Amino acid sequence: MKAIIIEDELPSARRLERLLQDFDIEILTTLTAVKTTVNWLQTHKQPDIIFLDVQLSDGLCFEIFNQVKITSKIIFTTAFSNYSIKAFEYNSISYLLKPIHKEKLKNAIEKAKKVHQKDTDLAQFKALLTNYKIEIYKDSFTVKVGRKIKMISTKEIICFYSFENATYLKTIEGNYIVNYSLTNLESDLNPEQFFRVNRTFIVHINAIKDIIAYSNSRLKLILNSYNEQEIIVSRERVKDFKNWID
């Protein structure tokens, strides 16, 4: 069988490629965005299976369906466990939650081989995800550590911060570069757990150890296991921050 991977996180794509080496599947290409995917599908024969991330670098994957008639079997992949997709476990939709496990990948491939994926199923799936858009939040991130790929749950993250044109996430174990801007992260993270306190920092509510009054009506935060830089809630964000922690 021939397949393509549509995934905007390179470590996740490489992990899936490695897992698929144990199956009789040839990976034709890996794409990262709606636009490049549409261009590829319009100029190539469609594969047997498409492994499709729900949220891509330039929009939701369903924008692809608006421009190209998809005839391939589709296996959705997503890190957003808050998508209410359990209702589709017994119909033709196949999906995998990241981090993808080999046994679940095997089951999804076998299911895709056996069933016919109907347009109505895809329409229902799209409608469901659109209706629950408010609940679409990442619950894990993939980071590169040397030659290895590490999965980090959002529960482990103390904060995100920008430094010298790069974005980092901080855990008790260390600091890791992520391929996101802080602006993109704001929409991907659960706002009940994370808050952007200034241009440089997004903090996890459970990581806040102390809140101290600071000059010019600002606040200073002390986080658990982080003391590398001062974290000051900007004056224009203080009111929203106080509402957030209430």
ABEGO torsion letter per residue (X at the ends): XBBBBBBABAAAAAAAAAAAAABBBBBABBBABAAAAAAAAAABBBBABBBBBABBAAEBAAAAAAABBBABBBBBBBABAABBAAAAAABABBBBBOBBBAAAAAAAAAAAAABBBBAAAAAAAAAAAAAAAAABBBABBBBBBEABBBBBBAAABABBBBBGGBBBBBBAAEBBBBBBBAAAAAAABBAAABBBABAABBBBAAABABBBBBBGGBBBBBBBGBAABBBBBBAAAAAAAAAAAX
